[in-house]
């Protein structure tokens, strides 16, 4: 996977995870173009499209679009499953997740993604294990606050 | 006691988010953001370690909105170096978002990474591995490869799986480092833990893709892979890894991918895996996406290795059925990949593919057009060309150009008769209108030149088209006028088509004076007119 973007129906970016190096300007351009392209697609169109030399896989869940860019050799149907798995994990974690959860807890959305994917590759296929790891790290975070109100 | 007058605490992340969201205009948002950034910059300058974490988190949010945040890079490094877990979590997140291998700052991270890779807390090691995998540069890779290799042998599955992906990224950046990871890699497959298995298989796949020698080296694991795959599909329901009735589809797909790589061009390896591939194909339900994802990989595997022909035929039937029942764009893509290896197998499904030319989805229409051209041969050229021309008439401009060009090539290769060839070229020029590439006009003219027996027929057909044509269709007008210029006498002397010189002249006048015709078209017409007038007695 080269990158994953989450954005709203108004085109506002909610998460961007890049697994390839590009200067900030290039990332912005790619993001803008891709968001425009996807928002222009009709509901009945397929979840897959060709874009530049990449394959794009996207799915809309309520008010959020989940969009992944993969290489020509990658299995786009499986990428749909990866997206779905990520959504399930967020759902379990936040309890019926909605866009506001992702907005106000964007750092937690990133942490979750980083337990599912490392370097753009799936590194854990058990939902239970991902959630366990997240819970343990959240606990560590609580503990590291101690008595001080220095949480973010 | 000295009363210390303190600054108010920096506002919390969620309070900042709330503030920004309640801004009613872009200008208002900008001012909120700028104010907060100024404050954050100030506290960074004051080296405040207490609130650094909160401020960096806010900065990351601001960065996501599109504002510059490079002044936070060094702060991320300081957070990473802190012993507090929260600091590290946010610091590494910031590093992954704000730094990438192109910055110089990241080199400073290497020391922290090294320390954290050796941490006694697995989650700290995990953060470091994840970050290294995301932003490793060739230099960082060289510096830290040793640590990663050590962690690859860890007894902790949580660490091993992340180290495996890290190793993968390292060998992508510095291929020469692959050697050192080889010994530890093999044992990844003996794990029961699915996370280690999937990352291990992914790592081995990358190694095999990078080096032929390594590919040979790993041929011996084919039986292991077959065994693992078998246990997955034969296993009873495992809630931990189940996705809609399929056991760990992510791992299955990776296994299939590696098997394909190892079986390609290798009869023995292919034989070892033939049965399991057939089993996967039979056992996997195609009604849901998860099943299709596996079947997709299975089709590619079966078609790519030296599999039994019975298996090849049956898997393609299964696959095309998915295409038909679910309008799968991906199914077409797969057929396109397969057709160059096994044209005959895909020919069976021509009708289905032709149907897809009429699909509502433009990506499907494009794919099936490509597939059609891959399937065209002398046996099916007539029926295929008929459908393709109909398709081209209704198609978007970008398709017309590509399609007309390919039609011309196909016609050149497979035309059954000269007349059919000419007819087809005329139809193509008509259907594609002004989107025909330049060389098509030249090819058509050349063909007519060479086809002496058909010239009379051709010039009459072209006249018919020209007399009713929309003069905006440049290629048609060009070919028609050229032809009439050359063979006008055949036209005027014809029995079947009654055309007087007056009519000819009228049409030529129209062309020469029309604003719709391009300069080039008019040149064609003029040249043709001069040729005509020298062959035919007339008043101009």
Boltz contact constraints between the chains, C-beta under 6 A:
constraints:
  - contact:
      token1: [A, 13]
      token2: [B, 64]
      max_distance: 6.0
  - contact:
      token1: [A, 21]
      token2: [B, 100]
      max_distance: 6.0
  - contact:
      token1: [A, 21]
      token2: [B, 101]
      max_distance: 6.0
  - contact:
      token1: [A, 21]
      token2: [B, 102]
      max_distance: 6.0
  - contact:
      token1: [A, 45]
      token2: [B, 361]
      max_distance: 6.0
  - contact:
      token1: [A, 46]
      token2: [B, 329]
      max_distance: 6.0
  - contact:
      token1: [A, 46]
      token2: [B, 361]
      max_distance: 6.0
  - contact:
      token1: [A, 48]
      token2: [B, 329]
      max_distance: 6.0
  - contact:
      token1: [A, 49]
      token2: [B, 363]
      max_distance: 6.0
  - contact:
      token1: [A, 75]
      token2: [B, 253]
      max_distance: 6.0
  - contact:
      token1: [A, 75]
      token2: [B, 297]
      max_distance: 6.0
  - contact:
      token1: [A, 76]
      token2: [B, 330]
      max_distance: 6.0
  - contact:
      token1: [A, 77]
      token2: [B, 289]
      max_distance: 6.0
  - contact:
      token1: [A, 77]
      token2: [B, 292]
      max_distance: 6.0
  - contact:
      token1: [A, 77]
      token2: [B, 293]
      max_distance: 6.0
  - contact:
      token1: [A, 77]
      token2: [B, 296]
      max_distance: 6.0
  - contact:
      token1: [A, 77]
      token2: [B, 330]
      max_distance: 6.0
  - contact:
      token1: [A, 78]
      token2: [B, 253]
      max_distance: 6.0
  - contact:
      token1: [A, 78]
      token2: [B, 293]
      max_distance: 6.0
  - contact:
      token1: [A, 80]
      token2: [B, 289]
      max_distance: 6.0
  - contact:
      token1: [A, 81]
      token2: [B, 290]
      max_distance: 6.0
  - contact:
      token1: [A, 81]
      token2: [B, 293]
      max_distance: 6.0
  - contact:
      token1: [A, 104]
      token2: [B, 14]
      max_distance: 6.0
  - contact:
      token1: [A, 104]
      token2: [B, 17]
      max_distance: 6.0
  - contact:
      token1: [A, 110]
      token2: [B, 93]
      max_distance: 6.0
  - contact:
      token1: [A, 114]
      token2: [B, 130]
      max_distance: 6.0
  - contact:
      token1: [A, 118]
      token2: [B, 130]
      max_distance: 6.0
  - contact:
      token1: [A, 118]
      token2: [B, 133]
      max_distance: 6.0
  - contact:
      token1: [A, 118]
      token2: [B, 162]
      max_distance: 6.0
  - contact:
      token1: [A, 118]
      token2: [B, 165]
      max_distance: 6.0
  - contact:
      token1: [A, 119]
      token2: [B, 133]
      max_distance: 6.0
  - contact:
      token1: [A, 119]
      token2: [B, 165]
      max_distance: 6.0
  - contact:
      token1: [A, 119]
      token2: [B, 169]
      max_distance: 6.0
  - contact:
      token1: [A, 121]
      token2: [B, 165]
      max_distance: 6.0
  - contact:
      token1: [A, 121]
      token2: [B, 202]
      max_distance: 6.0
  - contact:
      token1: [A, 122]
      token2: [B, 250]
      max_distance: 6.0
  - contact:
      token1: [A, 123]
      token2: [B, 161]
      max_distance: 6.0
  - contact:
      token1: [A, 123]
      token2: [B, 165]
      max_distance: 6.0
  - contact:
      token1: [A, 123]
      token2: [B, 195]
      max_distance: 6.0
  - contact:
      token1: [A, 123]
      token2: [B, 199]
      max_distance: 6.0
  - contact:
      token1: [A, 124]
      token2: [B, 195]
      max_distance: 6.0
  - contact:
      token1: [A, 125]
      token2: [B, 194]
      max_distance: 6.0
  - contact:
      token1: [A, 125]
      token2: [B, 198]
      max_distance: 6.0
  - contact:
      token1: [A, 125]
      token2: [B, 241]
      max_distance: 6.0
  - contact:
      token1: [A, 125]
      token2: [B, 248]
      max_distance: 6.0
  - contact:
      token1: [A, 125]
      token2: [B, 250]
      max_distance: 6.0
  - contact:
      token1: [A, 125]
      token2: [B, 251]
      max_distance: 6.0
  - contact:
      token1: [A, 126]
      token2: [B, 240]
      max_distance: 6.0
  - contact:
      token1: [A, 126]
      token2: [B, 241]
      max_distance: 6.0
  - contact:
      token1: [A, 128]
      token2: [B, 240]
      max_distance: 6.0
  - contact:
      token1: [A, 137]
      token2: [B, 123]
      max_distance: 6.0
  - contact:
      token1: [A, 140]
      token2: [B, 85]
      max_distance: 6.0
  - contact:
      token1: [A, 141]
      token2: [B, 85]
      max_distance: 6.0
  - contact:
      token1: [A, 141]
      token2: [B, 86]
      max_distance: 6.0
  - contact:
      token1: [A, 144]
      token2: [B, 84]
      max_distance: 6.0
  - contact:
      token1: [A, 144]
      token2: [B, 85]
      max_distance: 6.0
  - contact:
      token1: [A, 144]
      token2: [B, 86]
      max_distance: 6.0
  - contact:
      token1: [A, 152]
      token2: [B, 13]
      max_distance: 6.0
  - contact:
      token1: [A, 152]
      token2: [B, 53]
      max_distance: 6.0
  - contact:
      token1: [A, 152]
      token2: [B, 54]
      max_distance: 6.0
  - contact:
      token1: [A, 152]
      token2: [B, 57]
      max_distance: 6.0
